[in-house]
Amino acid sequence: MDEQLEENLKKISTWKRIFFMLIFAAIGGLVRMLLWAVILLQIASVLFTGNANENVLKFGRSLALYTYHILSFLTFNTENLPYPFADWASTEEINLPEPKARKRPTK
């Protein structure tokens, strides 16, 4: 057991992954704050116009997918580094349902 631990501690790849995990944990925190801004913008949009803002909807979807990529990396579900080490468009590879703009019911 001690030999295995010692071998794992000497692996450069392990330390590189830990380093990138720390970076992406910090980036993930910033992205979550940005997601809250998107949430508040959408709430304001629905309150004032009755509809979700389409541009903010697309941006929020993109951020949510980016968060998914970060969390997949942090939980060892993938070895692929998220953006900026991969193309931002790779967030579109996940098949999620299409966003629906919420409209206020007419009276």
C-alpha positions, 0 to 999 in steps of 0.5 A: 500500500505504501509503495502504491501511495508513493508511486501515485505521489510521484506522478506528474500527471496527478499533480497537474490534474490537481493544479487544473482542478483548483483552477477550474474550481475557482473558475466554476465559482465565478461562473456560478456568480455569473449564472446568478446575474443571468437568473436575476436578469431573466426574473427582471425580464419576465416581470417587466415584459412577460417574456424571458429574454432570448439572448440571455436565455442562450447565454444562460444555457451556454454557461450552464453547459460550461458549468457541466463541463467543469463539474465533469472534470472536477468529479473525474468523469472526464479527462478533457479540460474545459474552456479555455483548454478546449473549444467553447463550442464543445459545450454544444455537444451535450444534448439538452432539451431546447430552451423554451421562452416562457410567455405570460398567459393572456387573460 
